């Protein structure tokens, strides 16, 4: 069993930003929280630290004082994290059913707030209304996060729901959603999130889909 966090570590967890889960502390303190599975280090500069789901549970008094179970680590690839161990939204079409729990909603909202903070810190002018470099390097994950954070339902193994997919075009993703109204709503969400989204028709099937790209200005 993992040892419980110290009183000082609990104070760091309790002092995390309530919206984003961002932590403040010395490098040694933050590294210790990472080892306990209560925090993860963002891979992009300035490499800020954020609470994991176990850290959030501990902060809210539902962790029992120890992140000993498997959920103490950052979400696995099966539950929507990227290969770098950082939270990632569902792109749609995963084999497991979409998680609509309050804990998942909290994770998604925290990840979106963290992404807005990353925009502020890495866009040259500090703008948060358009995508940053990380999003341009992870187009599918970034577009999916914008959609899931806005409350759109990702597809499970079968429709309905959105599916975000890579395309041969540079800096463009395709968004598929069988319901026409839901597809238009996805376009509106991406536009608000700083993307350009247009609706197109697949020539062979007649199926409507979105082609979305991060806005530069």
C-alpha positions in Angstrom: 0.0 0.0 0.0 1.3 3.5 -0.9 2.1 5.6 2.1 -0.4 8.4 2.9 0.6 12.0 2.1 2.2 14.1 4.8 0.4 17.0 6.3 2.6 19.4 4.2 1.6 17.4 1.0 -2.0 17.6 2.0 -1.7 21.4 2.3 -0.3 21.6 -1.3 -3.2 19.4 -2.6 -5.8 21.5 -0.7 -4.2 24.7 -2.1 -4.5 23.6 -5.7 -6.5 25.8 -8.0 -10.2 24.6 -7.6 -10.9 24.9 -11.4 -7.8 23.6 -13.0 -6.1 21.6 -10.3 -2.8 23.4 -10.8 -0.4 23.1 -8.0 2.1 25.5 -6.4 5.2 24.3 -4.6 8.9 23.6 -4.7 10.3 21.1 -7.4 10.9 18.6 -4.6 7.4 18.9 -3.2 5.8 18.6 -6.6 7.9 15.6 -7.5 6.9 13.9 -4.3 3.2 14.3 -5.2 3.9 12.9 -8.7 5.5 9.8 -7.1 2.4 9.4 -4.9 0.1 9.5 -8.0 -1.5 12.7 -6.8 -0.1 15.0 -9.5 1.3 15.0 -13.0 3.8 17.2 -14.7 2.6 18.9 -18.0 4.9 17.9 -20.8 4.9 21.4 -22.4 6.8 24.5 -20.9 6.5 25.8 -18.3 5.9 22.2 -17.1 3.3 23.1 -14.6 1.9 20.4 -12.2 -1.8 19.5 -11.9 -3.8 17.2 -9.7 -4.6 13.7 -11.0 -8.1 12.3 -10.4 -6.8 10.8 -7.1 -5.5 14.2 -6.1 -8.9 15.7 -6.8 -10.5 13.0 -4.7 -8.1 13.6 -1.8 -8.7 17.4 -2.1 -12.5 16.8 -1.9 -12.2 14.4 1.1 -13.0 11.3 -0.9 -9.6 9.7 -1.2 -9.2 8.0 2.2 -5.8 9.7 2.6 -4.0 7.3 0.1 -3.9 7.0 -3.7 -3.2 3.3 -3.5 -5.6 2.0 -6.1 -5.1 2.0 -9.9 -7.1 5.2 -10.4 -4.5 7.1 -8.4 -2.4 7.4 -11.6 -3.1 9.7 -14.5 -5.8 8.2 -16.7 -4.6 5.3 -18.8 -4.7 5.2 -22.6 -7.9 3.2 -22.4 -9.7 5.9 -20.4 -8.6 8.8 -22.5 -5.0 9.8 -21.8 -2.3 10.3 -24.3 0.9 8.3 -24.5 2.6 11.1 -22.5 0.4 10.2 -19.6 -1.5 13.5 -19.7 -5.3 13.6 -19.7 -6.9 13.5 -23.2 -10.5 13.8 -24.1 -12.4 11.0 -25.9 -12.1 11.2 -29.6 -15.2 9.0 -30.1 -15.4 5.4 -31.2 -13.6 3.9 -28.1 -14.6 0.4 -27.3 -15.7 1.2 -23.7 -18.9 3.2 -23.1 -18.5 6.9 -22.6 -18.1 7.9 -19.0 -20.7 10.4 -18.0 -19.9 10.5 -14.3 -19.4 13.6 -12.2 -15.7 12.6 -11.8 -15.2 12.4 -15.5 -16.9 15.8 -16.0 -14.6 17.3 -13.4 -11.6 15.9 -15.2 -12.7 17.2 -18.5 -13.5 20.7 -17.2 -10.1 20.8 -15.4 -8.3 19.8 -18.5 -10.0 22.5 -20.5 -9.2 25.1 -18.0 -5.6 23.9 -18.0 -5.5 24.2 -21.8 -6.7 27.8 -21.6 -4.0 28.5 -19.2 -1.5 26.8 -21.6 -2.7 29.1 -24.3 -2.2 32.1 -22.1 1.3 31.1 -21.2 2.5 30.0 -24.7 0.7 32.2 -27.2 3.0 35.2 -27.9 0.3 37.7 -27.1 -1.2 35.6 -24.2 -4.4 35.1 -26.1 -6.8 32.4 -24.9 -9.3 32.7 -27.7 -7.2 30.7 -30.2 -5.3 27.4 -30.1 -1.7 27.2 -29.1 1.3 25.2 -30.3 0.4 22.1 -28.3 -3.0 22.0 -29.9 -1.5 22.3 -33.4 0.7 19.4 -32.6 -2.2 17.3 -31.2 -5.1 18.2 -33.4 -7.4 15.3 -32.8 -6.9 15.4 -29.0 -7.3 19.2 -28.9 -10.5 19.2 -30.9 -12.0 16.4 -28.9 -11.2 18.2 -25.7 -13.1 21.3 -26.9 -16.1 19.2 -27.8 -16.2 17.0 -24.7 -15.6 20.0 -22.4 -18.6 21.7 -24.0 -20.9 18.7 -23.2 -21.0 17.0 -26.6 -21.4 13.2 -26.4 -18.5 11.1 -27.8 -19.5 8.0 -29.8 -19.0 4.7 -28.1 -18.4 1.5 -30.1 -21.4 2.4 -32.2 -23.1 5.8 -33.0 -24.6 8.2 -32.0 -22.0 10.7 -30.9 -19.1 12.6 -32.3 -15.9 11.1 -33.7 -12.8 13.2 -34.3 -10.4 11.9 -36.9 -7.1 12.9 -38.5 -7.1 13.9 -42.2 -4.5 14.1 -44.9 -4.8 17.9 -44.9 -2.3 19.8 -42.7 -3.7 21.3 -39.5 -7.2 19.8 -40.1 -9.4 17.2 -38.5 -12.7 15.7 -39.5 -15.6 15.6 -37.1 -18.3 13.1 -37.8 -21.7 13.1 -36.1 -24.7 11.3 -37.5 -27.2 13.8 -36.2 -27.3 17.0 -38.4 -28.3 19.3 -35.5 -25.6 17.8 -33.3 -23.0 18.3 -36.1 -23.9 22.0 -36.4 -23.6 22.3 -32.6 -20.2 20.8 -32.8 -19.2 23.4 -35.4 -20.5 26.2 -33.2 -18.5 24.8 -30.2 -15.3 24.6 -32.2 -15.7 28.1 -33.6 -16.1 29.4 -30.0 -13.0 27.5 -29.0 -10.9 29.2 -31.7 -11.2 26.8 -34.6 -12.5 27.3 -38.1 -15.1 24.7 -39.0 -16.9 24.1 -42.3 -19.5 21.5 -43.2 -18.8 19.3 -46.2 -20.4 16.3 -47.9 -18.6 13.0 -48.6 -19.0 12.5 -52.4 -19.5 8.7 -52.3 -21.8 8.5 -49.3 -23.5 11.9 -49.1 -22.6 12.0 -45.4 -22.1 15.4 -43.9 -19.0 16.1 -41.8 -16.9 19.0 -40.4 -13.5 19.9 -41.4 -11.9 22.0 -38.6 -8.6 23.8 -38.3 -7.1 25.9 -35.5 -7.5 29.6 -36.1 -4.2 31.6 -36.3 -5.6 35.1 -35.9 
